[in-house]
Amino acid sequence: MRCALAPLVVVLALVLAGCGGSSNDNSAKSFSGEQAAVAKTVENLQSAASDRDGAKICSELITAALRDRISAQSCPATVRTAIKDTDDVDLIVTKVAVTGTTATATVRQKLGNNKSRVVQLPLVKSSGSWRIAQLP
C-alpha cells in the first residue's frame, strides 16, 4: 500500500504547490447556488493548504474514498507532510459544471514567472457538502 500512496501524495503536493503569495481573490463570488458552493470548497482547500491544515483537508474537503487512498490511518499527517514545504497556494476557480451530486471545477493555478496551469477537480456532494473526489 505504501507504493500506491507515494504518487497520490506527490500529486497532492503538486496540485497545492504554488509560487508566490496566495491571492485574495474570492472566485466563489463569481458563481451562485451550487456552483458557488463548489468554488468555495476549492477556496477552502487553498486556505487549508496555506495553513498546512491536513486535518481539515482530510476530514472536510476530500471524499472518504480519496482520504483512504491517501492514507486511511494517517491522512492528516501524510497531507501535512506533503504540503509542508510548498509555497503559498493560489487557486482560482474559472468554471463550475454541476450535474446532480457531481461537479467539475476548472481551476487555474498560478505558478511562478507569470505562468499558470489549468486543472479539473471532480467533486461530489456528500452529506450536504461538496468534497474533492479525485486529484488530477
Rosetta blueprint (number, residue, H / E / L):
1 M L
2 R H
3 C H
4 A H
5 L H
6 A H
7 P H
8 L H
9 V H
10 V H
11 V H
12 L H
13 A H
14 L H
15 V H
16 L H
17 A L
18 G E
19 C L
20 G L
21 G L
22 S L
23 S L
24 N L
25 D L
26 N L
27 S H
28 A H
29 K H
30 S H
31 F L
32 S L
33 G H
34 E H
35 Q H
36 A H
37 A H
38 V H
39 A H
40 K H
41 T H
42 V H
43 E H
44 N H
45 L H
46 Q H
47 S H
48 A H
49 A H
50 S H
51 D L
52 R L
53 D L
54 G H
55 A H
56 K H
57 I H
58 C H
59 S H
60 E H
61 L H
62 I E
63 T L
64 A H
65 A H
66 L H
67 R H
68 D H
69 R H
70 I H
71 S H
72 A L
73 Q L
74 S L
75 C H
76 P H
77 A H
78 T H
79 V H
80 R H
81 T H
82 A H
83 I H
84 K L
85 D L
86 T L
87 D E
88 D L
89 V L
90 D L
91 L E
92 I E
93 V E
94 T E
95 K E
96 V E
97 A E
98 V E
99 T E
100 G L
101 T L
102 T E
103 A E
104 T E
105 A E
106 T E
107 V E
108 R E
109 Q E
110 K E
111 L L
112 G L
113 N L
114 N L
115 K L
116 S E
117 R E
118 V E
119 V E
120 Q E
121 L E
122 P E
123 L E
124 V E
125 K E
126 S E
127 S L
128 G L
129 S E
130 W E
131 R E
132 I E
133 A L
134 Q L
135 L L
136 P L
